Amino acid sequence: MVNSSLSDTHPAMEQILVHGYRTMSPIEKLERVRAMTAAVEELALADIRRRHPQADAREQALLLASRWIAPDLMLRAFGWDVRTQGY
């Protein structure tokens, strides 16, 4: 359980959530993780589009990737320098 002093979730609701997660199949848990990952990616893309309205689809993809991939690997793999081209 989460330390209740750090959680904004009511303890009764937290018990329901924990029970739900414990009864899920591995596939259901994986689907939840996939859905949350997709939601985070969409939020990041919305921020990228806001900050870089002129960026085309490729540049948006590189800006998104640069949020998860180390700068040195971005430079080696894609020629994308986050210091000059942003993230």
Phi and psi restraints in degrees (value plus and minus 20) as a CYANA .aco file:
   2 VAL   PHI     -99.9   -59.9
   2 VAL   PSI     125.5   165.5
   3 ASN   PHI     -81.5   -41.5
   3 ASN   PSI      94.7   134.7
   4 SER   PHI     -81.9   -41.9
   4 SER   PSI     -43.4    -3.4
   5 SER   PHI     -92.3   -52.3
   5 SER   PSI     -36.4     3.6
   6 LEU   PHI    -126.5   -86.5
   6 LEU   PSI     -25.0    15.0
   7 SER   PHI    -123.6   -83.6
   7 SER   PSI     122.5   162.5
   8 ASP   PHI    -117.7   -77.7
   8 ASP   PSI     -11.7    28.3
   9 THR   PHI    -113.8   -73.8
   9 THR   PSI     109.8   149.8
  10 HIS   PHI     -80.0   -40.0
  10 HIS   PSI     118.3   158.3
  11 PRO   PHI     -73.9   -33.9
  11 PRO   PSI     -58.5   -18.5
  12 ALA   PHI     -85.4   -45.4
  12 ALA   PSI     -61.1   -21.1
  13 MET   PHI     -87.4   -47.4
  13 MET   PSI     -57.8   -17.8
  14 GLU   PHI     -82.0   -42.0
  14 GLU   PSI     -60.3   -20.3
  15 GLN   PHI     -81.8   -41.8
  15 GLN   PSI     -61.0   -21.0
  16 ILE   PHI     -83.6   -43.6
  16 ILE   PSI     -64.1   -24.1
  17 LEU   PHI     -82.5   -42.5
  17 LEU   PSI     -66.7   -26.7
  18 VAL   PHI     -81.3   -41.3
  18 VAL   PSI     -64.1   -24.1
  19 HIS   PHI     -80.2   -40.2
  19 HIS   PSI     -64.3   -24.3
  20 GLY   PHI     -80.0   -40.0
  20 GLY   PSI     -64.9   -24.9
  21 TYR   PHI     -85.4   -45.4
  21 TYR   PSI     -57.0   -17.0
  22 ARG   PHI     -87.6   -47.6
  22 ARG   PSI     -48.5    -8.5
  23 THR   PHI    -110.7   -70.7
  23 THR   PSI     -26.3    13.7
  24 MET   PHI     -93.7   -53.7
  24 MET   PSI     128.4   168.4
  25 SER   PHI     -96.1   -56.1
  25 SER   PSI     141.8   181.8
  26 PRO   PHI     -76.5   -36.5
  26 PRO   PSI     -57.2   -17.2
  27 ILE   PHI     -84.0   -44.0
  27 ILE   PSI     -62.2   -22.2
  28 GLU   PHI     -83.5   -43.5
  28 GLU   PSI     -60.8   -20.8
  29 LYS   PHI     -85.0   -45.0
  29 LYS   PSI     -62.2   -22.2
  30 LEU   PHI     -82.5   -42.5
  30 LEU   PSI     -59.9   -19.9
  31 GLU   PHI     -83.6   -43.6
  31 GLU   PSI     -58.8   -18.8
  32 ARG   PHI     -81.9   -41.9
  32 ARG   PSI     -64.9   -24.9
  33 VAL   PHI     -83.3   -43.3
  33 VAL   PSI     -62.9   -22.9
  34 ARG   PHI     -81.1   -41.1
  34 ARG   PSI     -63.3   -23.3
  35 ALA   PHI     -85.3   -45.3
  35 ALA   PSI     -61.4   -21.4
  36 MET   PHI     -86.7   -46.7
  36 MET   PSI     -59.4   -19.4
  37 THR   PHI     -82.5   -42.5
  37 THR   PSI     -62.9   -22.9
  38 ALA   PHI     -83.0   -43.0
  38 ALA   PSI     -59.2   -19.2
  39 ALA   PHI     -84.9   -44.9
  39 ALA   PSI     -62.6   -22.6
  40 VAL   PHI     -83.5   -43.5
  40 VAL   PSI     -61.5   -21.5
  41 GLU   PHI     -82.3   -42.3
  41 GLU   PSI     -62.2   -22.2
  42 GLU   PHI     -84.0   -44.0
  42 GLU   PSI     -60.1   -20.1
  43 LEU   PHI     -83.8   -43.8
  43 LEU   PSI     -62.0   -22.0
  44 ALA   PHI     -84.2   -44.2
  44 ALA   PSI     -61.8   -21.8
  45 LEU   PHI     -84.2   -44.2
  45 LEU   PSI     -58.0   -18.0
  46 ALA   PHI     -81.9   -41.9
  46 ALA   PSI     -61.3   -21.3
  47 ASP   PHI     -85.5   -45.5
  47 ASP   PSI     -61.8   -21.8
  48 ILE   PHI     -81.8   -41.8
  48 ILE   PSI     -65.6   -25.6
  49 ARG   PHI     -83.4   -43.4
  49 ARG   PSI     -55.4   -15.4
  50 ARG   PHI     -87.9   -47.9
  50 ARG   PSI     -64.3   -24.3
  51 ARG   PHI     -98.7   -58.7
  51 ARG   PSI     -46.5    -6.5
  52 HIS   PHI    -152.4  -112.4
  52 HIS   PSI      47.5    87.5
  53 PRO   PHI     -83.0   -43.0
  53 PRO   PSI     -41.2    -1.2
  54 GLN   PHI    -106.5   -66.5
  54 GLN   PSI     -27.1    12.9
  55 ALA   PHI     -88.9   -48.9
  55 ALA   PSI     114.4   154.4
  56 ASP   PHI    -102.7   -62.7
  56 ASP   PSI     159.1   199.1
  57 ALA   PHI     -79.1   -39.1
  57 ALA   PSI     -61.4   -21.4
  58 ARG   PHI     -84.4   -44.4
  58 ARG   PSI     -65.0   -25.0
  59 GLU   PHI     -85.4   -45.4
  59 GLU   PSI     -58.8   -18.8
  60 GLN   PHI     -80.4   -40.4
  60 GLN   PSI     -62.3   -22.3
  61 ALA   PHI     -83.9   -43.9
  61 ALA   PSI     -60.6   -20.6
  62 LEU   PHI     -88.3   -48.3
  62 LEU   PSI     -60.5   -20.5
  63 LEU   PHI     -82.5   -42.5
  63 LEU   PSI     -59.3   -19.3
  64 LEU   PHI     -85.9   -45.9
  64 LEU   PSI     -68.2   -28.2
  65 ALA   PHI     -79.6   -39.6
  65 ALA   PSI     -55.8   -15.8
  66 SER   PHI     -87.8   -47.8
  66 SER   PSI     -33.0     7.0
  67 ARG   PHI     -99.4   -59.4
  67 ARG   PSI     -37.6     2.4
  68 TRP   PHI    -138.9   -98.9
  68 TRP   PSI     -37.9     2.1
  69 ILE   PHI    -125.2   -85.2
  69 ILE   PSI     118.1   158.1
  70 ALA   PHI     -78.2   -38.2
  70 ALA   PSI     123.2   163.2
  71 PRO   PHI     -74.2   -34.2
  71 PRO   PSI     -60.8   -20.8
  72 ASP   PHI     -86.3   -46.3
  72 ASP   PSI     -55.7   -15.7
  73 LEU   PHI     -92.3   -52.3
  73 LEU   PSI     -57.6   -17.6
  74 MET   PHI     -79.1   -39.1
  74 MET   PSI     -61.5   -21.5
  75 LEU   PHI     -87.9   -47.9
  75 LEU   PSI     -65.9   -25.9
  76 ARG   PHI     -87.7   -47.7
  76 ARG   PSI     -62.9   -22.9
  77 ALA   PHI    -100.8   -60.8
  77 ALA   PSI     -57.2   -17.2
  78 PHE   PHI    -144.0  -104.0
  78 PHE   PSI     -23.6    16.4
  79 GLY   PHI      48.6    88.6
  79 GLY   PSI       4.9    44.9
  80 TRP   PHI    -125.4   -85.4
  80 TRP   PSI      91.1   131.1
  81 ASP   PHI    -117.9   -77.9
  81 ASP   PSI      87.6   127.6
  82 VAL   PHI     -83.4   -43.4
  82 VAL   PSI     -43.1    -3.1
  83 ARG   PHI     -88.7   -48.7
  83 ARG   PSI     -52.3   -12.3
  84 THR   PHI    -126.1   -86.1
  84 THR   PSI     -47.0    -7.0
  85 GLN   PHI    -127.1   -87.1
  85 GLN   PSI     -27.1    12.9
  86 GLY   PHI      68.6   108.6
  86 GLY   PSI    -199.4  -159.4
